Amino acid sequence: MDAKAFGQKGEAAAARYYLDRGCRLLAHNYRTRMGELDLVLLDGETVVIAEVKSRSETSRGPAAGAVGPAKQRRVILAAQRFLQQSGLSEHPVRFDVVEVTPATGGGLLVHCIRSAFEL
C-alpha cells in the first residue's frame, strides 16, 4: 500500500476513534492557504482539531514527532480560520495529535495524544 492510501486509511481510523467516543465530525481535510486540518470534531462544547500522522513502519520514529513547531503554527492558523468561518470561535479548542500505525496481526493501532499543543 502506498503512503497516500495508508494516510487515508489512517485518517478514517482516527475519525472512527473519535466517533466511537461520541464526537461529531465537523470537517475532514479542511483546506486554507495557511494549511490543512485533517479532522475537526466537536467533543461536547470543545472543538477538537486532530492532526493525524500515519506511519506504515515505526522505524522512522513516533509519528507525533512530525508535528513540530512550524507544523503546529500552520495548524493553529488554519484552525483560527475555520473557527471564524464556522461561528465557533467562542468554543474551547483542543489540539490533538493522532498516531496511526499497523497493529501486530493486522488492522491499525490508533493512539491519541490529547492536548498535544495549544493556541
N, C-alpha and C positions, 0 to 999 in steps of 0.2 A: 504494500500500500504506500502511495507517495505521501509526502509531508502535508500537502494541501488536504488530501482526503482524510488523513489521520487528524489533522486540525479540525476539520468539520465534524468528525465523529466525536472529538474531544469537546467541542462546544455543545453538541447535542447532549452528551453525557452530563456536562456541567449544568445545562438547563434543566434536565431531568432531576438532578440532585436538588436544585432549588425548588422546583415544582413539587417534588415529593415532600418537601418540608413546609408547604403551604404558601410559598411565594407566588406572586403573579408576574408573569413576563410582560414587560412594557416595550422593550425593543431588543432586537438582535442585529448585530453588526451595524449599529448606528454610526454613520459617517459624517464628519465635518472636515473642513480644511485643516483643522488643528489636529485631528486624529480620529481614531475609530474606537467605539465602545463595543466590546464583544457581547456582553449581556447587560441589560438594565432591568432590574426587577423591583418589585415592591414587597417588602417584608414588614407587614403591619403598616406603620406610617413611615418606615425608613426606606429610602431609595437605596438600593444596592447596585453598585457598579462593579461588575465582576470581570476581571481581566483573566482570560483563560489561556493557559500555557500547556500545550500538549507536547509530550516528548515520547517518541517511539522507542527510545533507548535511554536509560538512566546514566550512561557513561559520560554524557555531556554535562552532568551536574543537575541540581534541582531546577525545575522549570521556573520556579519563583525567582531564581537568580537573574532571569532575563528581564525582570521588571525593575530596572534601575531608576535613578533619579530623573533622567531625561524622559523615559517612557512614562513615569508617574506624572510628570508635568503635562505631557500630551494628553493623558487620560483625564487629568483634572480639568484641563481647558475644554476638552470635548464634553465632559460631564457638566460643566458650568453652562455650556451652550444648550445641552439637552434640557437641563433643569429650567432655564429661562424659557425655552420654546414650549415646554410641556406644562408650564404653570406649576411646577413642583419645587420651585426654589426655596420655599419656606419649610420644606420637609427636611428632617435629618438625613444625612448621606453617609453611607459606609462603603469603603473601597476594599473589596476582597480580591485575592489572587487565588485562582483555582488551578491546581496542578492535575493533569490527567496523564496517566502512564498505563502501559499494558499491565494487566494483572497476571500473576502466575496461573497458568492453566487456561488462559483466555479471558476475554472481557476487558473492561477498563477499570482502573482504580482512580477514584476521584478524591482529592484531598483539598479541602477549602481552608485557606488562611484568612480568617475573618479580620477585618480592620487592618489589613496589611500596610496601608498608608493612609494619610489624612490630607484634607484640603490644606 
